[in-house]
Amino acid sequence: MKSIDTQPSERAVYIWNIAGSMANALMSVIVLMLVTRTLDGKQTDIFSIGWAISQLMVTIGTYQIRTYQATDVKECFKFRQYLLFRIVTVTIMLIISLIYIIVKKYDVYKSLVIFIICIFRAVDALADVYEGWFQQKERLDLAGQAVTCRIIFGIVCFGLTLFWTRNLLCACVFLTFCYIISFIVYDIRYTFVVEKLKKRDKWERGTKWFFKLTMEGLPIFINAFLMMAISNTPKMVIDAAIENGRIGEGIQTVFSILFMPASVLTLVYIVFRPMLTRMAIMWTNGKIKEFLKIIIKIFICLWGMVIVLLVGSGLMGIPILSFIYAVDLSPYKSHLLIIILGGCFCTFSYVFDNALIIIRKQYILVLSYIVTWVYVRLVAERMTDIWGVMGAALSYTTGMALFFVTTVLIFVGCFKNACKSKENE
């Protein structure tokens, strides 16, 4: 048996990275399935909105600095600085979560469930800074192992507790406890047993580095937070409607289930990420045509997947989802297809989003996110009040269509200007 300190093969790194990504992608699907098959509509609604809120809050906790950290090969910032920065952002995340819950005036039980789920996300955010370090040190296999084992352990304990107690709060507490244990056993332990991770470099004291790191990650954080807010706005509107009695219990769960397949294409896009490095090389070397050819190839592949996804969802989507979650979704076929279409627009947008980052125009991209966020905030409540779940679906999909159009327009404008600048160099 190979020592954990032995440098793994590229194949092992690839396998563990895929395993971690798949486990992360499937977690939401599995835990919601466990809840819908065990508890009533009111409980599943609480879990669904709590999960959505935690996804929004964790963008504050991570500050979306992982990619910057993992690619900081020159170590402009040391690991202890990244860790201290993450502790601060996670603390802010928990404070804002608590304030949000208080402002919403949820009852005690619902408040506790939502806050515990946010704590679970906070543990995940802390683990992420260690896993970013593993990636920076070319030990992405360790990150994949930690994520995979943490999620499997958490799901098993969550499911067993849920079936044994039929208590959502108790199950969420055990899920959080399992994440804490896994964080210690894997992420923290690796820093003591792997030679490459034992090194403790000196780091700059004071506050200058903190503000510099804050500014480096600010545009990416704003974009990620706004996108999560855009995706969650329909869910928040449904939650408010349930609280006010305008919509019946169980609708939040229905919408959350219908929303699951919308993320499939986004997850598939992970396969194309290695091509981003090639795009960056082509752009840096002034090979504009090759740069565009890669974008076109990705786009054509995604279109093929969109057709398969839409046809498959139209034929078998509702029966499969109804079976998995033990919820009758037969009235929602058109709703499902509309939401999936929104997910397709979102994924298409990411192609141009990443291209803008490569040509170093990511700051301008914030405009696209702001325009979309304002639009969804303006129409989501009105549409949901008029058409219910269909209105929530339409607000999301039309918002993603707007996001796609504005992102493409920004890319075209920035691309032309960048090409002119390269010609004048």
C-alpha positions in Angstrom: 0.0 0.0 0.0 1.4 3.4 -1.0 2.2 5.9 1.6 -0.1 9.0 1.7 3.1 11.0 1.4 3.8 9.5 -2.0 3.1 11.7 -5.0 0.1 10.2 -6.8 -0.2 9.5 -10.5 -2.1 11.8 -12.8 -4.8 9.1 -13.1 -5.2 8.9 -9.3 -5.5 12.7 -9.1 -8.1 12.7 -11.9 -10.2 9.9 -10.4 -10.3 11.5 -6.9 -11.1 14.9 -8.4 -14.0 13.5 -10.3 -15.2 11.5 -7.3 -15.2 14.6 -5.1 -17.0 16.7 -7.8 -19.6 14.0 -8.3 -20.2 13.5 -4.6 -20.6 17.3 -4.2 -23.0 17.4 -7.1 -25.1 14.5 -5.8 -25.3 15.5 -2.2 -28.2 18.0 -2.7 -30.1 15.4 -4.7 -29.7 12.6 -2.1 -30.4 14.6 1.1 -33.6 16.1 -0.4 -34.7 12.7 -1.5 -34.1 11.4 2.0 -36.2 14.2 3.5 -39.1 14.0 1.0 -39.3 10.2 1.6 -39.3 10.6 5.4 -41.0 13.8 6.4 -44.2 15.7 5.6 -44.6 18.7 3.2 -44.1 21.3 6.0 -40.8 19.8 7.1 -39.5 19.4 3.5 -40.4 23.0 2.8 -38.3 24.1 5.8 -35.4 22.0 4.7 -35.6 23.2 1.1 -35.6 26.9 2.1 -32.9 26.3 4.7 -30.7 24.6 2.0 -31.2 27.5 -0.4 -30.4 30.1 2.3 -27.2 28.2 3.3 -26.1 28.1 -0.4 -26.4 31.8 -0.6 -24.6 32.4 2.7 -21.7 30.1 2.0 -20.7 32.3 -0.9 -19.9 34.8 1.9 -18.0 32.2 3.8 -15.8 31.1 0.9 -15.6 34.5 -0.6 -15.0 32.5 -3.9 -11.2 32.8 -3.2 -10.5 29.1 -3.8 -9.6 29.4 -7.5 -7.2 32.4 -6.7 -5.6 30.4 -3.8 -5.2 27.2 -5.9 -3.5 29.1 -8.7 -1.3 31.2 -6.4 1.8 29.1 -7.2 4.2 31.9 -6.3 2.5 32.1 -2.9 1.9 35.8 -2.9 -0.2 34.9 0.2 0.7 32.2 2.6 -1.6 29.4 3.8 -2.0 30.9 7.2 -3.2 34.2 5.6 -5.7 32.3 3.5 -6.8 30.4 6.7 -7.2 33.6 8.8 -9.0 35.3 6.0 -11.4 32.3 5.7 -12.0 32.3 9.5 -13.0 36.0 9.2 -15.4 35.4 6.2 -17.0 32.4 7.9 -17.6 34.3 11.0 -19.2 37.1 9.0 -21.3 34.5 7.2 -22.7 33.1 10.4 -23.5 36.5 11.8 -25.3 37.5 8.6 -27.1 34.2 8.6 -28.3 34.8 12.2 -29.4 38.4 11.3 -31.3 37.2 8.2 -33.2 34.6 10.2 -34.1 37.1 12.9 -35.3 39.6 10.3 -37.5 37.0 8.6 -39.1 36.3 12.0 -39.3 32.5 11.5 -40.6 30.4 14.4 -38.0 28.9 16.7 -37.9 25.4 15.1 -37.5 26.7 11.6 -34.9 29.2 12.7 -32.9 26.5 14.4 -33.0 24.2 11.4 -31.9 26.9 9.0 -29.1 28.1 11.3 -27.7 24.6 11.9 -27.7 24.0 8.1 -25.7 27.3 7.8 -23.2 26.0 10.4 -22.8 22.8 8.4 -22.0 25.0 5.3 -19.5 27.0 7.5 -17.6 23.8 8.3 -17.5 23.0 4.6 -16.2 26.5 3.9 -13.4 26.0 6.4 -12.5 22.7 4.9 -12.4 24.3 1.5 -9.4 26.6 2.4 -7.4 23.5 3.3 -8.4 21.7 0.1 -7.4 24.8 -1.9 -4.0 24.5 -0.3 -3.8 20.8 -1.2 -4.6 21.8 -4.8 -1.9 24.5 -4.8 0.6 21.9 -3.6 -0.4 19.6 -6.4 -2.2 17.1 -4.1 -5.7 17.5 -5.5 -6.1 13.8 -4.8 -6.1 14.6 -1.1 -8.8 17.3 -1.6 -10.9 14.8 -3.6 -10.5 12.1 -0.9 -11.5 14.6 1.9 -14.6 15.8 0.0 -15.8 12.4 -1.0 -15.4 10.8 2.4 -16.9 13.8 4.2 -20.0 13.8 2.0 -20.5 10.0 2.1 -20.1 10.0 5.9 -22.4 13.0 6.3 -25.1 11.6 4.0 -25.1 8.2 5.8 -25.3 9.7 9.3 -28.0 12.2 8.1 -30.1 9.4 6.6 -29.8 7.0 9.5 -30.7 9.8 12.0 -33.6 10.9 9.9 -35.1 7.5 9.6 -34.5 6.7 13.3 -35.8 9.9 14.8 -38.1 11.4 12.1 -36.7 14.7 13.4 -35.2 17.1 10.9 -33.4 19.3 13.5 -31.7 16.2 15.0 -30.6 15.0 11.6 -29.1 18.4 10.7 -27.2 18.5 13.9 -25.7 15.0 13.2 -24.9 16.1 9.7 -22.9 19.0 11.0 -21.2 16.9 13.7 -20.1 14.4 11.0 -18.7 17.2 8.9 -16.7 18.5 11.9 -15.3 15.0 12.5 -14.4 14.5 8.9 -12.8 17.9 8.7 -10.5 17.0 11.5 -9.8 13.4 10.4 -9.0 14.3 6.8 -8.2 18.0 6.1 -6.4 18.9 9.4 -4.7 15.5 9.7 -3.2 15.7 6.2 -1.3 18.9 7.2 0.6 16.9 9.8 1.3 13.7 8.0 2.0 14.8 4.4 5.6 16.2 4.1 4.7 18.7 1.4 2.0 20.3 3.7 4.1 20.5 6.8 6.0 23.6 5.8 5.0 26.7 7.7 6.3 29.8 5.9 6.6 33.2 7.5 3.8 35.6 6.6 3.3 39.3 6.6 1.8 40.7 9.7 -0.5 43.7 9.9 -3.6 44.4 7.8 -2.3 45.4 4.3 -2.3 41.8 3.1 -5.9 41.3 4.3 -7.2 44.3 2.3 -5.2 43.3 -0.7 -6.7 39.7 -0.7 -10.1 41.2 -0.2 -9.8 43.3 -3.3 -8.3 40.5 -5.4 -11.4 38.3 -4.8 -14.0 41.0 -4.7 -15.2 40.9 -8.4 -15.5 37.1 -8.3 -17.3 37.2 -5.0 -19.8 39.8 -6.1 -20.6 37.8 -9.3 -21.0 34.5 -7.4 -23.1 36.1 -4.7 -25.4 37.8 -7.2 -25.8 34.6 -9.2 -26.7 32.6 -6.1 -29.2 35.4 -5.2 -30.7 35.3 -8.7 -31.1 31.5 -8.6 -32.6 31.6 -5.0 -35.0 34.6 -5.5 -37.9 32.4 -6.8 -37.4 30.1 -3.8 -37.4 33.1 -1.4 -40.6 34.4 -3.0 -42.3 31.0 -2.7 -41.2 30.9 1.0 -42.7 34.3 1.7 -45.9 33.2 -0.1 -46.1 30.1 2.1 -45.5 32.1 5.3 -48.4 34.5 4.2 -50.7 31.6 3.3 -50.8 32.6 -0.4 -49.4 29.3 -1.5 -49.9 25.9 0.1 -47.3 23.7 1.9 -45.2 21.5 -0.2 -44.8 23.9 -3.1 -41.3 24.9 -2.0 -40.3 21.2 -2.1 -41.8 20.8 -5.6 -39.9 23.8 -6.9 -36.6 22.6 -5.4 -37.1 19.1 -7.0 -37.9 20.6 -10.4 -34.8 22.9 -10.0 -32.4 19.9 -9.5 -31.9 18.9 -13.2 -31.3 22.6 -14.1 -27.8 22.2 -12.6 -26.9 19.1 -14.7 -25.6 21.0 -17.6 -23.6 23.3 -15.3 -22.0 20.2 -13.8 -21.2 18.8 -17.3 -19.4 22.1 -18.0 -16.8 21.0 -15.5 -15.5 18.5 -18.2 -14.6 21.5 -20.4 -12.5 23.3 -17.7 -9.2 21.9 -18.8 -9.8 23.6 -22.2 -9.8 27.0 -20.4 -6.0 26.7 -19.9 -5.6 26.1 -23.7 -7.8 29.2 -24.3 -5.6 31.2 -22.1 -2.4 30.1 -23.9 -4.0 30.9 -27.3 -5.0 34.3 -26.1 -1.7 35.1 -24.5 0.2 34.0 -27.7 -2.1 36.2 -29.9 -3.8 33.2 -31.6 -7.2 34.8 -31.8 -8.8 32.4 -34.3 -7.7 29.4 -32.3 -9.1 31.1 -29.2 -12.5 31.5 -30.9 -12.5 28.0 -32.3 -12.3 26.5 -28.8 -15.2 28.7 -27.7 -17.2 27.5 -30.7 -16.3 23.8 -30.0 -17.5 24.1 -26.4 -20.7 25.8 -27.5 -21.5 23.2 -30.1 -20.9 20.4 -27.5 -23.1 22.1 -25.0 -25.9 22.5 -27.6 -25.8 18.8 -28.2 -26.1 18.1 -24.5 -29.0 20.6 -24.2 -31.0 18.8 -26.9 -30.4 15.4 -25.2 -31.3 16.9 -21.8 -34.5 18.6 -23.0 -35.7 15.6 -24.9 -34.8 13.2 -22.1 -36.5 15.4 -19.5 -39.6 15.8 -21.7 -40.0 12.0 -22.1 -38.8 10.6 -18.7 -38.0 13.6 -16.4 -41.2 13.8 -14.4 -41.7 10.0 -13.9 -38.0 9.6 -12.7 -38.2 12.6 -10.4 -41.6 11.5 -9.0 -40.1 8.1 -8.3 -36.9 9.3 -6.7 -38.6 11.9 -4.4 -41.9 10.1 -3.8 -43.8 13.3 -4.8 -46.4 13.5 -7.5 -45.0 15.9 -10.1 -47.3 15.0 -13.0 -48.8 18.5 -13.3 -45.3 20.1 -13.6 -43.9 18.8 -16.9 -43.9 22.2 -18.7 -42.5 23.8 -15.5 -39.6 21.3 -15.5 -38.7 22.0 -19.1 -38.8 25.8 -18.6 -36.5 25.6 -15.5 -34.1 23.3 -17.4 -34.0 25.8 -20.3 -33.0 28.5 -17.7 -30.2 26.3 -16.5 -29.0 25.9 -20.2 -28.9 29.7 -20.6 -26.9 29.9 -17.4 -24.4 27.4 -18.6 -24.0 29.0 -22.0 -23.3 32.3 -20.2 -20.4 30.7 -18.2 -18.6 30.0 -21.5 -18.4 33.8 -22.2 -18.0 34.5 -18.5 -14.8 32.4 -18.4 -13.6 33.9 -21.7 -14.0 37.4 -20.2 -11.8 36.3 -17.3 -9.2 35.0 -19.7 -9.0 38.4 -21.5 -9.0 40.0 -18.1 -12.3 41.9 -18.4 -14.0 40.2 -15.4 -14.7 43.6 -13.7 -17.0 44.7 -16.5 -18.9 41.4 -16.2 -20.4 42.6 -12.9 -22.8 44.7 -14.9 -24.4 41.5 -16.4 -25.0 40.1 -12.9 -26.4 43.3 -11.5 -28.8 43.8 -14.5 -30.1 40.2 -14.1 -30.4 40.5 -10.3 -32.4 43.7 -10.6 -34.7 42.2 -13.2 -35.4 39.0 -11.2 -36.0 41.0 -8.0 -38.6 43.1 -9.9 -40.6 40.3 -11.6 -40.3 37.2 -9.4 -42.9 38.1 -6.7 -45.4 39.4 -9.3 -45.0 36.4 -11.6 -45.3 33.9 -8.6 -48.4 35.6 -7.3 -50.1 35.4 -10.7 -48.9 32.0 -12.0 -47.6 30.2 -8.9 -44.8 27.6 -9.6 -45.0 28.5 -13.3 -44.4 32.1 -12.4 -41.4 31.2 -10.3 -40.0 29.1 -13.2 -40.5 31.9 -15.7 -38.9 34.5 -13.5 -35.8 32.3 -13.3 -35.6 31.3 -17.0 -36.3 34.8 -18.3 -33.6 36.1 -15.9 -31.1 33.6 -17.2 -32.0 34.5 -20.8 -31.3 38.1 -20.0 -28.0 37.1 -18.3 -27.0 35.2 -21.4 -27.8 38.1 -23.8 -26.0 40.8 -21.6 -22.9 38.5 -21.1 -22.6 37.9 -24.8 -22.9 41.6 -25.6 -20.3 42.5 -23.0 -18.0 39.8 -24.4 -18.4 41.0 -28.0 -17.6 44.6 -27.0 -14.6 43.7 -24.8 -13.3 41.2 -27.3 -13.2 43.7 -30.1 -11.4 46.3 -27.9 -9.0 43.7 -26.6 -8.1 42.6 -30.2 -7.4 46.2 -31.1 -5.1 46.6 -28.1 -3.2 43.4 -29.1 -2.8 44.7 -32.7 -1.3 48.0 -31.4 1.1 46.2 -29.1 
